[in-house]
Amino acid sequence: MQTTILYIGRDTEITAVMNRLLNARPEWKGLCVCKNEEAIFICKEQHVDLVLLGNGIDPDSETELKNKLLALQPGLKIIQHYGGGSGLLYGEVMSAL
């Protein structure tokens, strides 16, 4: 069974890299977006196991986004992703799950 991971970040290039990294592991299904509206739509349409918040999300937007996602999927795990290589990413995801 795949773990669905939603990455939300404002930088399109980093978001593309995250998409490649998350989908490189067969046990993960990575969904990567740059806009809050896209993330909210995904959480309305399908189950998400983990949300990674990337760079560039201002504090007010982050608070609003977390509230909306948790209203759609109570108990959803949401963590900050600080960057780094695929080894750090794996550690972040496994610690959160």
Sequence and secondary structure as in RCSB ss.txt:
>XXXX:A:sequence
MQTTILYIGRDTEITAVMNRLLNARPEWKGLCVCKNEEAIFICKEQHVDLVLLGNGIDPDSETELKNKLLALQPG
LKIIQHYGGGSGLLYGEVMSAL
>XXXX:A:secstr
  EEEEEE S HHHHHHHHHHHHTSTTEEEEEESSHHHHHHHHHHS  SEEEE TT  HHHHHHHHHHHHHHSTT
 EEEE     HHHHHHHHHHH 
